[in-house]
Amino acid sequence: MSGNSATIYSSPNRNSVISQNLTYKDAGVDIDAGAALVERIGAACKATHRPEMLSNLGGFAAMTEIPAGYEQPVLVSGTDGVGTKLKLAIDHDRHDGVGQDLVAMCVNDVLVTGAEPFLFLDYYATGRLDVDTAARVIKGIALGCELAGCSLAGGETAEMPGFYDGDEYDLAGFAVGVVNKPNIIDGSQIRKGDTIIGLPSSGPHSNGYSLVRKVLENQARQADEGLLDALLAPTRIYVRSVLQTLRDQPGAIHGMVHITGGGFYENIPRIFSDDSLAALIDTDSWTWPGVFSFIQQAGNIEHREMLTTFNCGVGFLMMADPTHTEAVLEALVHAGEKPMIIGQVVDATTKPSAGQILVS
């Protein structure tokens, strides 16, 4: 570089007056608040501890052993967020359930492979760290981990003033599960005639909220408490009931689907390895919860658009060997579910009747 190169950094003007010594807190980042948050959530995180964990909350990284009992362990990982449901929660000071949403969106995805989720990490980013709000959110994450039977191994809290607006925050989650290689469920065993069993959702879960918020905006109305309860009900976690059923009925389940973003039309095709097969779903076989009827009517939304955006009351599907259907249904009921037969695997050339949709 020549001696005439431009100066990249320059000192302050000598005539300027520096009124104070700047600190990180002056820039909007409160390290003490972060420490207070770790202190506040310690007990909730500890309650999710599994024996495989080799490290405690607060270290640089989480260490864990592979759970016992897996002869050919395969690790299964998944990541997701809560989406714009957070905006509704923030606007109405409803922070306690979104942590469970975060866990559910990750562990339900891992579950479709037949894997047992055993490890979870979260990422919480905000413009200004409100310890009370963050503690409510992360305690919800810990509850979700308890429901899923996995450890909240750690996470990251990022205070990013100027990037996020004020107290607004965003969430991301990361789940790790394990499954014996011979027991992986990947849809390759799905056959014509398999029974499609649906498990109820608790509401829209964490999908379609940009459309929900648009409906509310066009209605020019504030959601009342009852509607908020329905819209912000935490996403169901299917881990315990499904894993128990897989143990009780080995080999009976050929494929599973988490009805998440994209609804029925986008998610069901993800598990078909044979293009000649399709799912024939009888949409009249269950009653849509009232919150979906409200969304459809208030937004004047077409039937197909609803089924492409929302779960419409069915959050998880299981494709079962027809000779084992009754036993699977009994096992699910015993595990606390309310299963419904909502369709069948058929040839992709099948013509659906009234009240049915064909998804391939």
Contacts in CASP RR format, 6 or more apart in sequence:
PFRMAT RR
TARGET T0000
AUTHOR 0000-0000-0000
METHOD contacts of the structure
MODEL  1
MSGNSATIYSSPNRNSVISQNLTYKDAGVDIDAGAALVERIGAACKATHR
PEMLSNLGGFAAMTEIPAGYEQPVLVSGTDGVGTKLKLAIDHDRHDGVGQ
DLVAMCVNDVLVTGAEPFLFLDYYATGRLDVDTAARVIKGIALGCELAGC
SLAGGETAEMPGFYDGDEYDLAGFAVGVVNKPNIIDGSQIRKGDTIIGLP
SSGPHSNGYSLVRKVLENQARQADEGLLDALLAPTRIYVRSVLQTLRDQP
GAIHGMVHITGGGFYENIPRIFSDDSLAALIDTDSWTWPGVFSFIQQAGN
IEHREMLTTFNCGVGFLMMADPTHTEAVLEALVHAGEKPMIIGQVVDATT
KPSAGQILVS
12 18 0 8 1.000
20 26 0 8 1.000
24 31 0 8 1.000
25 31 0 8 1.000
25 32 0 8 1.000
27 161 0 8 1.000
28 128 0 8 1.000
28 159 0 8 1.000
28 161 0 8 1.000
29 159 0 8 1.000
29 161 0 8 1.000
30 128 0 8 1.000
30 129 0 8 1.000
30 159 0 8 1.000
33 129 0 8 1.000
33 131 0 8 1.000
33 159 0 8 1.000
34 129 0 8 1.000
34 131 0 8 1.000
34 157 0 8 1.000
34 159 0 8 1.000
36 131 0 8 1.000
37 129 0 8 1.000
37 131 0 8 1.000
37 134 0 8 1.000
37 135 0 8 1.000
37 138 0 8 1.000
37 157 0 8 1.000
38 57 0 8 1.000
38 58 0 8 1.000
40 131 0 8 1.000
40 135 0 8 1.000
41 57 0 8 1.000
41 135 0 8 1.000
41 138 0 8 1.000
41 139 0 8 1.000
41 142 0 8 1.000
42 57 0 8 1.000
44 138 0 8 1.000
44 139 0 8 1.000
44 140 0 8 1.000
44 142 0 8 1.000
44 143 0 8 1.000
44 152 0 8 1.000
45 57 0 8 1.000
45 138 0 8 1.000
45 142 0 8 1.000
45 152 0 8 1.000
45 154 0 8 1.000
46 57 0 8 1.000
47 142 0 8 1.000
47 146 0 8 1.000
48 120 0 8 1.000
48 142 0 8 1.000
48 145 0 8 1.000
48 146 0 8 1.000
48 149 0 8 1.000
48 150 0 8 1.000
48 151 0 8 1.000
48 152 0 8 1.000
49 151 0 8 1.000
50 64 0 8 1.000
50 67 0 8 1.000
50 118 0 8 1.000
50 149 0 8 1.000
50 150 0 8 1.000
50 151 0 8 1.000
52 64 0 8 1.000
52 65 0 8 1.000
52 66 0 8 1.000
52 67 0 8 1.000
52 118 0 8 1.000
52 151 0 8 1.000
53 62 0 8 1.000
53 63 0 8 1.000
53 64 0 8 1.000
53 151 0 8 1.000
53 153 0 8 1.000
54 63 0 8 1.000
54 64 0 8 1.000
54 65 0 8 1.000
55 61 0 8 1.000
55 62 0 8 1.000
55 63 0 8 1.000
55 64 0 8 1.000
55 153 0 8 1.000
57 152 0 8 1.000
57 154 0 8 1.000
58 154 0 8 1.000
62 119 0 8 1.000
62 121 0 8 1.000
62 153 0 8 1.000
62 154 0 8 1.000
64 118 0 8 1.000
64 119 0 8 1.000
64 151 0 8 1.000
64 153 0 8 1.000
66 73 0 8 1.000
66 75 0 8 1.000
66 178 0 8 1.000
67 73 0 8 1.000
67 116 0 8 1.000
67 118 0 8 1.000
67 178 0 8 1.000
70 178 0 8 1.000
70 179 0 8 1.000
70 180 0 8 1.000
71 180 0 8 1.000
72 180 0 8 1.000
72 181 0 8 1.000
72 182 0 8 1.000
73 178 0 8 1.000
73 179 0 8 1.000
73 180 0 8 1.000
73 181 0 8 1.000
74 115 0 8 1.000
74 178 0 8 1.000
74 179 0 8 1.000
74 180 0 8 1.000
74 181 0 8 1.000
74 184 0 8 1.000
75 176 0 8 1.000
75 177 0 8 1.000
75 178 0 8 1.000
76 110 0 8 1.000
76 113 0 8 1.000
76 114 0 8 1.000
76 115 0 8 1.000
76 176 0 8 1.000
76 177 0 8 1.000
76 178 0 8 1.000
76 179 0 8 1.000
77 110 0 8 1.000
77 174 0 8 1.000
77 175 0 8 1.000
77 176 0 8 1.000
77 177 0 8 1.000
78 106 0 8 1.000
78 109 0 8 1.000
78 110 0 8 1.000
78 174 0 8 1.000
78 175 0 8 1.000
78 176 0 8 1.000
79 106 0 8 1.000
79 172 0 8 1.000
79 173 0 8 1.000
79 174 0 8 1.000
79 175 0 8 1.000
80 102 0 8 1.000
80 105 0 8 1.000
80 106 0 8 1.000
80 109 0 8 1.000
80 172 0 8 1.000
80 173 0 8 1.000
80 260 0 8 1.000
81 101 0 8 1.000
81 102 0 8 1.000
81 105 0 8 1.000
81 106 0 8 1.000
81 171 0 8 1.000
81 172 0 8 1.000
81 173 0 8 1.000
81 206 0 8 1.000
82 98 0 8 1.000
82 99 0 8 1.000
82 101 0 8 1.000
82 102 0 8 1.000
82 105 0 8 1.000
82 171 0 8 1.000
82 206 0 8 1.000
83 206 0 8 1.000
83 209 0 8 1.000
84 208 0 8 1.000
84 209 0 8 1.000
84 210 0 8 1.000
84 213 0 8 1.000
85 98 0 8 1.000
85 101 0 8 1.000
85 204 0 8 1.000
85 206 0 8 1.000
85 209 0 8 1.000
85 231 0 8 1.000
85 232 0 8 1.000
86 98 0 8 1.000
86 169 0 8 1.000
86 170 0 8 1.000
86 171 0 8 1.000
87 209 0 8 1.000
87 213 0 8 1.000
88 94 0 8 1.000
88 209 0 8 1.000
88 212 0 8 1.000
88 213 0 8 1.000
88 223 0 8 1.000
88 228 0 8 1.000
88 231 0 8 1.000
88 232 0 8 1.000
89 95 0 8 1.000
89 97 0 8 1.000
89 98 0 8 1.000
89 232 0 8 1.000
90 167 0 8 1.000
90 168 0 8 1.000
90 169 0 8 1.000
92 223 0 8 1.000
92 228 0 8 1.000
92 232 0 8 1.000
94 228 0 8 1.000
94 232 0 8 1.000
95 133 0 8 1.000
95 136 0 8 1.000
95 137 0 8 1.000
96 136 0 8 1.000
96 137 0 8 1.000
96 139 0 8 1.000
96 140 0 8 1.000
97 140 0 8 1.000
97 232 0 8 1.000
97 234 0 8 1.000
98 137 0 8 1.000
98 140 0 8 1.000
98 171 0 8 1.000
98 232 0 8 1.000
98 234 0 8 1.000
99 122 0 8 1.000
99 137 0 8 1.000
99 138 0 8 1.000
99 140 0 8 1.000
99 141 0 8 1.000
99 143 0 8 1.000
99 144 0 8 1.000
99 171 0 8 1.000
99 234 0 8 1.000
100 140 0 8 1.000
100 141 0 8 1.000
100 143 0 8 1.000
100 144 0 8 1.000
100 147 0 8 1.000
100 234 0 8 1.000
100 235 0 8 1.000
100 237 0 8 1.000
101 205 0 8 1.000
101 206 0 8 1.000
101 234 0 8 1.000
101 235 0 8 1.000
102 122 0 8 1.000
102 141 0 8 1.000
102 171 0 8 1.000
102 172 0 8 1.000
102 173 0 8 1.000
103 120 0 8 1.000
103 141 0 8 1.000
103 144 0 8 1.000
103 145 0 8 1.000
103 147 0 8 1.000
103 148 0 8 1.000
103 150 0 8 1.000
103 173 0 8 1.000
103 175 0 8 1.000
103 237 0 8 1.000
104 144 0 8 1.000
104 148 0 8 1.000
104 205 0 8 1.000
104 206 0 8 1.000
104 234 0 8 1.000
104 235 0 8 1.000
104 236 0 8 1.000
104 237 0 8 1.000
105 173 0 8 1.000
105 205 0 8 1.000
105 206 0 8 1.000
105 235 0 8 1.000
105 260 0 8 1.000
106 117 0 8 1.000
106 120 0 8 1.000
106 173 0 8 1.000
106 174 0 8 1.000
106 175 0 8 1.000
107 117 0 8 1.000
107 120 0 8 1.000
107 148 0 8 1.000
107 150 0 8 1.000
107 175 0 8 1.000
107 237 0 8 1.000
107 239 0 8 1.000
108 235 0 8 1.000
108 237 0 8 1.000
108 238 0 8 1.000
108 239 0 8 1.000
108 258 0 8 1.000
108 260 0 8 1.000
108 316 0 8 1.000
109 175 0 8 1.000
109 258 0 8 1.000
109 260 0 8 1.000
110 117 0 8 1.000
110 175 0 8 1.000
110 176 0 8 1.000
110 177 0 8 1.000
111 117 0 8 1.000
111 238 0 8 1.000
111 239 0 8 1.000
111 242 0 8 1.000
111 243 0 8 1.000
111 256 0 8 1.000
111 258 0 8 1.000
112 185 0 8 1.000
112 255 0 8 1.000
112 256 0 8 1.000
112 257 0 8 1.000
112 258 0 8 1.000
112 271 0 8 1.000
113 179 0 8 1.000
113 184 0 8 1.000
113 185 0 8 1.000
113 186 0 8 1.000
114 179 0 8 1.000
114 183 0 8 1.000
114 184 0 8 1.000
114 185 0 8 1.000
114 242 0 8 1.000
114 243 0 8 1.000
114 246 0 8 1.000
114 256 0 8 1.000
115 177 0 8 1.000
115 178 0 8 1.000
115 179 0 8 1.000
116 177 0 8 1.000
116 178 0 8 1.000
116 179 0 8 1.000
116 239 0 8 1.000
116 243 0 8 1.000
117 148 0 8 1.000
117 149 0 8 1.000
117 150 0 8 1.000
117 175 0 8 1.000
117 176 0 8 1.000
117 177 0 8 1.000
117 239 0 8 1.000
118 149 0 8 1.000
118 150 0 8 1.000
118 151 0 8 1.000
118 176 0 8 1.000
118 177 0 8 1.000
118 178 0 8 1.000
119 150 0 8 1.000
119 151 0 8 1.000
119 153 0 8 1.000
119 175 0 8 1.000
119 176 0 8 1.000
119 177 0 8 1.000
120 141 0 8 1.000
120 145 0 8 1.000
120 148 0 8 1.000
120 150 0 8 1.000
120 151 0 8 1.000
120 152 0 8 1.000
120 153 0 8 1.000
120 173 0 8 1.000
120 174 0 8 1.000
120 175 0 8 1.000
120 176 0 8 1.000
121 152 0 8 1.000
121 153 0 8 1.000
121 154 0 8 1.000
121 155 0 8 1.000
121 156 0 8 1.000
121 173 0 8 1.000
121 174 0 8 1.000
122 138 0 8 1.000
122 141 0 8 1.000
122 152 0 8 1.000
122 154 0 8 1.000
122 155 0 8 1.000
122 156 0 8 1.000
122 171 0 8 1.000
122 172 0 8 1.000
122 173 0 8 1.000
122 174 0 8 1.000
123 155 0 8 1.000
123 156 0 8 1.000
123 158 0 8 1.000
123 171 0 8 1.000
123 172 0 8 1.000
123 173 0 8 1.000
123 174 0 8 1.000
124 134 0 8 1.000
124 137 0 8 1.000
124 138 0 8 1.000
124 155 0 8 1.000
124 156 0 8 1.000
124 157 0 8 1.000
124 158 0 8 1.000
124 169 0 8 1.000
124 170 0 8 1.000
124 171 0 8 1.000
125 157 0 8 1.000
125 158 0 8 1.000
125 160 0 8 1.000
125 163 0 8 1.000
125 164 0 8 1.000
125 169 0 8 1.000
125 170 0 8 1.000
125 171 0 8 1.000
125 172 0 8 1.000
126 134 0 8 1.000
126 157 0 8 1.000
126 158 0 8 1.000
126 159 0 8 1.000
126 160 0 8 1.000
126 164 0 8 1.000
126 166 0 8 1.000
126 167 0 8 1.000
126 168 0 8 1.000
126 169 0 8 1.000
126 170 0 8 1.000
127 159 0 8 1.000
127 160 0 8 1.000
127 161 0 8 1.000
127 162 0 8 1.000
127 163 0 8 1.000
127 164 0 8 1.000
127 165 0 8 1.000
127 166 0 8 1.000
127 167 0 8 1.000
127 168 0 8 1.000
127 169 0 8 1.000
128 159 0 8 1.000
128 161 0 8 1.000
128 166 0 8 1.000
128 167 0 8 1.000
129 157 0 8 1.000
129 159 0 8 1.000
130 167 0 8 1.000
133 167 0 8 1.000
133 169 0 8 1.000
134 157 0 8 1.000
134 169 0 8 1.000
137 169 0 8 1.000
137 171 0 8 1.000
141 152 0 8 1.000
142 152 0 8 1.000
144 237 0 8 1.000
145 151 0 8 1.000
145 152 0 8 1.000
147 237 0 8 1.000
147 239 0 8 1.000
147 240 0 8 1.000
148 237 0 8 1.000
148 239 0 8 1.000
148 240 0 8 1.000
149 239 0 8 1.000
149 240 0 8 1.000
150 175 0 8 1.000
150 177 0 8 1.000
150 239 0 8 1.000
164 170 0 8 1.000
183 246 0 8 1.000
183 250 0 8 1.000
185 246 0 8 1.000
185 253 0 8 1.000
185 254 0 8 1.000
185 255 0 8 1.000
185 256 0 8 1.000
186 255 0 8 1.000
186 271 0 8 1.000
186 273 0 8 1.000
187 254 0 8 1.000
187 255 0 8 1.000
187 271 0 8 1.000
187 272 0 8 1.000
187 273 0 8 1.000
187 319 0 8 1.000
188 273 0 8 1.000
189 254 0 8 1.000
189 255 0 8 1.000
190 254 0 8 1.000
190 255 0 8 1.000
190 271 0 8 1.000
190 272 0 8 1.000
190 273 0 8 1.000
190 274 0 8 1.000
190 277 0 8 1.000
190 319 0 8 1.000
190 345 0 8 1.000
191 254 0 8 1.000
191 277 0 8 1.000
191 321 0 8 1.000
191 345 0 8 1.000
192 277 0 8 1.000
192 345 0 8 1.000
192 346 0 8 1.000
192 347 0 8 1.000
193 322 0 8 1.000
193 344 0 8 1.000
193 345 0 8 1.000
193 346 0 8 1.000
194 254 0 8 1.000
194 319 0 8 1.000
194 320 0 8 1.000
194 321 0 8 1.000
194 322 0 8 1.000
194 344 0 8 1.000
194 345 0 8 1.000
195 319 0 8 1.000
195 320 0 8 1.000
195 321 0 8 1.000
195 322 0 8 1.000
195 325 0 8 1.000
195 328 0 8 1.000
195 341 0 8 1.000
195 343 0 8 1.000
195 344 0 8 1.000
196 279 0 8 1.000
196 280 0 8 1.000
196 281 0 8 1.000
196 317 0 8 1.000
196 318 0 8 1.000
196 319 0 8 1.000
196 320 0 8 1.000
196 341 0 8 1.000
196 342 0 8 1.000
196 343 0 8 1.000
196 344 0 8 1.000
196 345 0 8 1.000
197 317 0 8 1.000
197 318 0 8 1.000
197 319 0 8 1.000
197 320 0 8 1.000
197 325 0 8 1.000
197 328 0 8 1.000
197 329 0 8 1.000
197 332 0 8 1.000
197 339 0 8 1.000
197 340 0 8 1.000
197 341 0 8 1.000
197 342 0 8 1.000
198 286 0 8 1.000
198 314 0 8 1.000
198 315 0 8 1.000
198 316 0 8 1.000
198 317 0 8 1.000
198 318 0 8 1.000
198 339 0 8 1.000
198 340 0 8 1.000
198 341 0 8 1.000
198 342 0 8 1.000
199 236 0 8 1.000
199 238 0 8 1.000
199 241 0 8 1.000
199 242 0 8 1.000
199 314 0 8 1.000
199 315 0 8 1.000
199 316 0 8 1.000
199 317 0 8 1.000
199 318 0 8 1.000
199 332 0 8 1.000
199 337 0 8 1.000
199 338 0 8 1.000
199 339 0 8 1.000
199 340 0 8 1.000
200 236 0 8 1.000
200 286 0 8 1.000
200 313 0 8 1.000
200 314 0 8 1.000
200 315 0 8 1.000
200 337 0 8 1.000
200 338 0 8 1.000
200 340 0 8 1.000
201 235 0 8 1.000
201 236 0 8 1.000
201 259 0 8 1.000
201 289 0 8 1.000
201 311 0 8 1.000
201 313 0 8 1.000
201 314 0 8 1.000
201 315 0 8 1.000
201 316 0 8 1.000
202 233 0 8 1.000
202 234 0 8 1.000
202 235 0 8 1.000
202 236 0 8 1.000
203 230 0 8 1.000
203 231 0 8 1.000
203 233 0 8 1.000
203 289 0 8 1.000
203 291 0 8 1.000
203 292 0 8 1.000
203 311 0 8 1.000
203 313 0 8 1.000
204 212 0 8 1.000
204 231 0 8 1.000
204 291 0 8 1.000
204 292 0 8 1.000
204 295 0 8 1.000
204 310 0 8 1.000
204 311 0 8 1.000
205 235 0 8 1.000
205 236 0 8 1.000
205 260 0 8 1.000
205 311 0 8 1.000
205 315 0 8 1.000
206 235 0 8 1.000
206 260 0 8 1.000
207 260 0 8 1.000
207 261 0 8 1.000
207 262 0 8 1.000
207 263 0 8 1.000
207 309 0 8 1.000
207 310 0 8 1.000
207 311 0 8 1.000
208 261 0 8 1.000
208 309 0 8 1.000
208 310 0 8 1.000
211 295 0 8 1.000
211 301 0 8 1.000
211 309 0 8 1.000
212 231 0 8 1.000
212 295 0 8 1.000
215 295 0 8 1.000
215 298 0 8 1.000
215 299 0 8 1.000
215 301 0 8 1.000
216 222 0 8 1.000
216 223 0 8 1.000
218 298 0 8 1.000
218 299 0 8 1.000
219 298 0 8 1.000
219 299 0 8 1.000
223 231 0 8 1.000
227 291 0 8 1.000
227 294 0 8 1.000
230 289 0 8 1.000
230 290 0 8 1.000
230 291 0 8 1.000
230 294 0 8 1.000
231 291 0 8 1.000
236 315 0 8 1.000
236 316 0 8 1.000
238 315 0 8 1.000
238 316 0 8 1.000
240 335 0 8 1.000
241 332 0 8 1.000
241 335 0 8 1.000
241 336 0 8 1.000
241 337 0 8 1.000
242 256 0 8 1.000
242 316 0 8 1.000
242 318 0 8 1.000
242 335 0 8 1.000
244 331 0 8 1.000
244 334 0 8 1.000
244 335 0 8 1.000
245 253 0 8 1.000
245 318 0 8 1.000
245 328 0 8 1.000
245 331 0 8 1.000
245 332 0 8 1.000
245 335 0 8 1.000
245 337 0 8 1.000
246 253 0 8 1.000
248 327 0 8 1.000
248 331 0 8 1.000
248 334 0 8 1.000
249 324 0 8 1.000
249 327 0 8 1.000
249 328 0 8 1.000
249 331 0 8 1.000
251 321 0 8 1.000
251 324 0 8 1.000
252 320 0 8 1.000
252 321 0 8 1.000
252 324 0 8 1.000
252 327 0 8 1.000
252 328 0 8 1.000
253 318 0 8 1.000
253 319 0 8 1.000
253 320 0 8 1.000
253 321 0 8 1.000
253 328 0 8 1.000
254 319 0 8 1.000
254 320 0 8 1.000
254 321 0 8 1.000
255 271 0 8 1.000
255 318 0 8 1.000
255 319 0 8 1.000
256 271 0 8 1.000
256 316 0 8 1.000
256 317 0 8 1.000
256 318 0 8 1.000
256 319 0 8 1.000
257 267 0 8 1.000
257 268 0 8 1.000
257 270 0 8 1.000
257 271 0 8 1.000
257 316 0 8 1.000
257 317 0 8 1.000
257 319 0 8 1.000
258 267 0 8 1.000
258 315 0 8 1.000
258 316 0 8 1.000
259 267 0 8 1.000
259 311 0 8 1.000
259 314 0 8 1.000
259 315 0 8 1.000
259 316 0 8 1.000
259 317 0 8 1.000
260 267 0 8 1.000
260 311 0 8 1.000
261 267 0 8 1.000
261 309 0 8 1.000
262 308 0 8 1.000
262 309 0 8 1.000
263 307 0 8 1.000
263 308 0 8 1.000
263 309 0 8 1.000
263 310 0 8 1.000
263 311 0 8 1.000
264 279 0 8 1.000
264 281 0 8 1.000
264 307 0 8 1.000
264 308 0 8 1.000
264 311 0 8 1.000
264 312 0 8 1.000
264 357 0 8 1.000
264 359 0 8 1.000
265 304 0 8 1.000
265 307 0 8 1.000
265 308 0 8 1.000
265 357 0 8 1.000
265 359 0 8 1.000
266 308 0 8 1.000
268 279 0 8 1.000
268 281 0 8 1.000
268 317 0 8 1.000
268 359 0 8 1.000
269 359 0 8 1.000
269 360 0 8 1.000
271 319 0 8 1.000
272 278 0 8 1.000
272 279 0 8 1.000
272 360 0 8 1.000
275 348 0 8 1.000
275 360 0 8 1.000
276 347 0 8 1.000
276 348 0 8 1.000
277 345 0 8 1.000
277 346 0 8 1.000
277 347 0 8 1.000
277 348 0 8 1.000
277 360 0 8 1.000
278 345 0 8 1.000
278 346 0 8 1.000
278 347 0 8 1.000
278 348 0 8 1.000
278 350 0 8 1.000
278 358 0 8 1.000
278 359 0 8 1.000
278 360 0 8 1.000
279 343 0 8 1.000
279 344 0 8 1.000
279 345 0 8 1.000
279 346 0 8 1.000
279 358 0 8 1.000
279 359 0 8 1.000
279 360 0 8 1.000
280 343 0 8 1.000
280 344 0 8 1.000
280 345 0 8 1.000
280 346 0 8 1.000
280 350 0 8 1.000
280 352 0 8 1.000
280 356 0 8 1.000
280 357 0 8 1.000
280 358 0 8 1.000
281 342 0 8 1.000
281 343 0 8 1.000
281 356 0 8 1.000
281 357 0 8 1.000
281 358 0 8 1.000
281 359 0 8 1.000
282 342 0 8 1.000
282 343 0 8 1.000
282 355 0 8 1.000
282 356 0 8 1.000
283 303 0 8 1.000
283 307 0 8 1.000
283 312 0 8 1.000
283 355 0 8 1.000
283 356 0 8 1.000
283 357 0 8 1.000
284 355 0 8 1.000
284 356 0 8 1.000
285 340 0 8 1.000
285 341 0 8 1.000
285 342 0 8 1.000
285 343 0 8 1.000
286 313 0 8 1.000
286 314 0 8 1.000
286 340 0 8 1.000
286 342 0 8 1.000
288 312 0 8 1.000
288 313 0 8 1.000
289 313 0 8 1.000
292 306 0 8 1.000
292 310 0 8 1.000
292 312 0 8 1.000
292 313 0 8 1.000
295 301 0 8 1.000
295 306 0 8 1.000
295 310 0 8 1.000
296 303 0 8 1.000
296 306 0 8 1.000
301 309 0 8 1.000
304 357 0 8 1.000
306 312 0 8 1.000
307 357 0 8 1.000
314 340 0 8 1.000
314 342 0 8 1.000
317 342 0 8 1.000
318 328 0 8 1.000
318 339 0 8 1.000
319 345 0 8 1.000
320 328 0 8 1.000
325 341 0 8 1.000
328 339 0 8 1.000
329 339 0 8 1.000
329 341 0 8 1.000
332 339 0 8 1.000
333 339 0 8 1.000
346 358 0 8 1.000
348 358 0 8 1.000
348 360 0 8 1.000
350 358 0 8 1.000
351 358 0 8 1.000
352 358 0 8 1.000
END
